Amino acid sequence: MIVFTALRIGLFLGVWLVLQIITPLQGLWALVVAIVLSGVISAFALNRQRSAMGEVVGRFFGGINARIDAASRAEDDSDEQGQDQSGGERDRVGDDESAGTDESGDEPGSDGSRGDHT
């Protein structure tokens, strides 16, 4: 990753220097043109380094994903063992209540009346 970044910065500085020497562009315009030109050149010239960097970054994040998956599996396994030892399913918050009701069984409404109008 460091090699690609160094090559990219070097390419930008080389293009900027060439623009300063052979064109009348100065200041901000020279920077903008150097960024665009070095980006186009690096798309072709640094393709091999970009691919290598992509593989390294992919392996790095793949390792992180593998550790997250392993931790999730270990947590799921410990949850299943906890359910087996307790003799059934654990109570979960909100499973016994239906959506849209409060603890007293009242339906939410603007008039404050109970939900059962019989």
N, C-alpha and C positions, 0 to 999 in steps of 0.2 A: 504494500500500500504506500509505503514511504517512497519507493522507487518511482511509482507512477506519479505521485504528487510532485516529486522533484522534477521529473521529466516534463510534466505539464506546466509547471512554473517556469522552467528553463525555456520551453517552447514559447510561452507567452512573452518572456523578457527578450528572447531573440527576435520575435516578430516586432515587438515594440521598438527595439533598437534599429532594426532595418527601416521601419516607418520613420523614425526620427532622422535617419541619415538620408534616405532617398526621396522622401515626400515632404511637402510643406505642412503636413498635419502636425499640430502641436497640442499639448494639454489634454483636455477631456476627449476630444475627437480622436486623438491618437490612441488613447486607452481603449475607447470603444471599438475602434477598428481592429486593434491588436487582440482584444478578447474574442471578437467574432472570427477573425482569420485564424488565430491559434486554435480555437475550438474546431473549426472545419479541418484544419491540418491534423489535429490530434485524433479526430475521428478515424482517420486512415492510418497515420503514422504510429499511433500508440495502441492500436487494436490488440496486439498480442499482450502487452502489459495490462491493458484493461481487462482482458479475459482472465489472465492470471490473478489479478486482484479480485475479480468477481468470484473465482473459485475459493480463494482464501477467505473472503468475507462470507461466502455461502457455507463453508465448513464451520466457521466460527459461530454463526447464528444457528446452523444445524445442530451443533453441540449444545447450545443453550436450549433449543427446542427439545432435544432428547432428554436433557436433565429435567426440564419442566414436565415432560410426559412421564418420566420415571417417578418423579415426586407425586404426580397426580395418581398414578397407578398404585403407589405405596399408600397414599392416603385413602384411596378407594378400598384397597385390601384391608386396611386397619378399620375402616368403617364397617365393612362386611363382617369382620371378626367381632367387632363390638356388638353388632346386631345379633350374631349367633350366641354370644355369651349372655346377653341380656334376655334372651328368650323371645325376641320378636322385633318388630320395627320400633325405632325410636320415634317419639312424638316430635312432630315438626310444627313450628310456629305457623299459625294461619291455616293449617290443613282442616281443622274442624269448623272454621268459620267460612261462610260463603261470602263472595265478593259483594261489596256494596252494603253490608249490614254492620252495625256496631255491636258492642258486647251485649246490649240489652235486647237485641233482636229487632230494633226499630229500623225501618227502611229510611234511607236518607230522603228528605223531602223538604220543600221550601215552607210548607205549612206546619211542620213539626208534628203532624199526626202520625199514628202508627200505620204500618204498611198493610195491616189486615182490615179492610173495610167490609165487614159482613153485617 
